[in-house]
Amino acid sequence: MIYKLRLILDTEEDVIREIAVKQSDSLEDLHNTIVNAFGFDGTEMASFYMTDDSWNQGAEIPLFDMSENGDAVTMQHFIISDVIDAEKTKLIYVYDFLSMWSFFVELVDIIDDQKEYELPALLFTLGSIPSEAPEKEFVGEINEDNRSTPSDDVDIDFDEFDFDNFDELMN
């Protein structure tokens, strides 16, 4: 089967690509298809994130294993149909963690006839990629007291600390 996916770059201007991939391709194959569809060089780190219908970010599936013991699952361990199907139709994709190019990936259609496309295929292009990734604002979770951070009501007087002897404390 063929998955037709819509890739929406998270920018003010509409930047959209639609691609066709085999459902049996790995997430690493999908990563490479996205990189090619948007003209990136493919040398940066990337991750897919599971999501719900409201685009809330869930579990990460990274391109490379960055764990200390080397046993984390990566994109090569998942086929596309493991993480996206008729019931779970959305993923978030982030490319280049310094620039934070962020994409919404959505399943548009499942096609039975594989003879229709040479896969992977770029089916539709709208908009141009900006020269720089848009700024991202990360907001922390609200705690149970409805404060944005536990330190909202904490008043710290840094003059009380003896920073002259800081090196001695660290030894």
C-alpha positions in Angstrom: 0.0 0.0 0.0 1.0 3.6 -0.6 0.7 6.3 2.0 0.0 9.8 0.7 1.3 12.3 3.3 0.9 16.0 3.6 4.0 17.8 5.1 3.3 21.3 6.5 6.2 23.4 7.6 5.4 25.4 10.7 5.8 28.9 9.3 3.6 32.0 8.8 3.6 31.5 5.1 2.1 28.3 3.6 4.9 25.8 2.8 3.4 22.4 2.0 4.6 19.3 0.3 2.6 16.1 -0.5 4.5 12.9 -0.9 3.8 9.2 -1.6 5.7 6.5 0.2 5.4 2.8 0.8 3.7 2.0 4.1 6.5 -0.6 4.6 9.3 2.0 4.4 11.2 2.8 7.6 10.8 6.1 9.4 14.4 6.7 8.3 13.3 6.4 4.7 10.5 8.9 5.4 13.0 11.3 7.0 15.2 11.1 3.9 12.1 11.7 1.7 11.2 14.8 3.7 14.7 16.1 3.6 14.8 15.8 -0.2 11.3 17.3 -0.6 12.3 20.4 1.3 15.8 20.7 -0.1 17.8 20.2 3.1 21.2 18.6 3.0 20.3 15.8 5.4 23.4 16.3 7.7 21.4 17.4 10.8 19.7 15.5 13.6 16.0 14.9 13.3 13.2 13.2 15.2 9.6 12.2 14.7 7.2 12.6 17.6 4.0 10.7 18.1 1.0 13.0 18.5 -2.7 12.9 19.0 -5.4 14.5 16.9 -4.7 17.9 18.6 -1.0 17.8 17.7 0.1 17.3 21.3 3.7 16.1 21.2 4.3 12.6 22.5 7.1 10.0 22.4 10.2 10.8 20.4 11.7 8.6 17.7 15.2 10.0 16.9 17.3 9.5 13.8 20.3 8.3 15.9 20.6 6.5 19.2 22.0 9.0 21.6 21.5 6.9 24.8 24.4 6.0 27.0 23.9 2.3 26.7 23.1 2.3 22.9 19.8 0.5 23.1 17.3 3.2 22.2 14.9 2.7 19.3 15.5 4.9 16.3 13.8 5.6 13.0 15.4 2.6 11.4 13.5 0.3 13.9 10.0 1.5 12.8 8.2 1.0 9.5 5.8 3.9 8.7 2.7 1.8 9.3 3.9 1.2 12.9 3.4 4.8 13.8 0.8 6.1 11.4 -2.3 4.5 10.0 -6.0 5.1 9.3 -6.5 5.5 13.1 -3.3 7.5 14.0 -3.0 9.9 11.2 -0.5 12.5 12.5 3.2 12.9 13.5 5.4 15.9 14.2 8.8 16.0 12.6 11.7 18.2 13.7 14.8 18.7 11.6 18.0 20.4 12.8 17.6 21.0 16.5 19.6 24.2 16.3 17.2 25.8 13.8 14.2 23.7 14.8 12.5 23.3 11.5 9.2 21.8 12.6 6.7 20.0 10.4 3.2 18.6 10.8 3.0 15.2 9.0 -0.5 14.0 8.2 -1.8 10.9 6.4 -4.1 12.1 3.6 -4.9 8.9 1.8 -4.0 5.2 1.6 -3.8 3.9 -1.9 -3.9 0.2 -2.9 -2.4 0.5 -6.4 1.4 0.8 -6.2 1.7 1.0 -10.0 0.5 4.6 -9.9 3.8 6.0 -8.5 7.5 5.5 -8.6 8.2 5.7 -4.9 9.0 7.8 -3.0 7.3 10.5 -5.0 6.9 14.3 -4.5 3.3 14.9 -5.6 2.6 18.5 -4.7 4.6 21.6 -3.8 3.3 24.9 -2.4 5.4 27.8 -1.1 9.1 28.3 -0.6 11.1 27.6 2.4 12.2 30.7 4.3 16.0 31.3 4.5 15.8 30.8 8.3 13.6 28.7 10.5 11.0 30.7 12.4 11.7 31.5 16.1 10.0 29.0 18.5 8.6 29.9 21.8 8.6 27.2 24.4 6.3 27.6 27.3 6.5 25.4 30.4 3.7 23.4 31.8 1.4 24.9 34.4 1.8 23.2 37.8 -1.1 22.2 40.0 -1.1 25.6 41.8 -1.7 27.2 38.4 1.7 29.0 38.4 3.9 28.8 35.3 6.9 27.9 37.4 7.4 26.9 41.0 9.7 30.0 41.5 7.0 32.6 40.7 6.6 33.4 44.4 10.2 32.8 45.5 12.3 35.8 46.2 16.0 35.0 46.2 18.5 37.5 47.5 21.7 36.6 45.7 23.7 39.0 47.9 23.4 36.5 50.7 25.6 34.0 48.9 29.4 34.1 49.1 30.5 33.8 45.5 34.1 34.7 46.3 34.7 31.2 47.7 32.8 29.4 45.0 35.9 27.7 43.6 36.8 26.3 47.0 33.2 24.9 47.4 33.5 23.0 44.0 36.8 21.2 45.1 
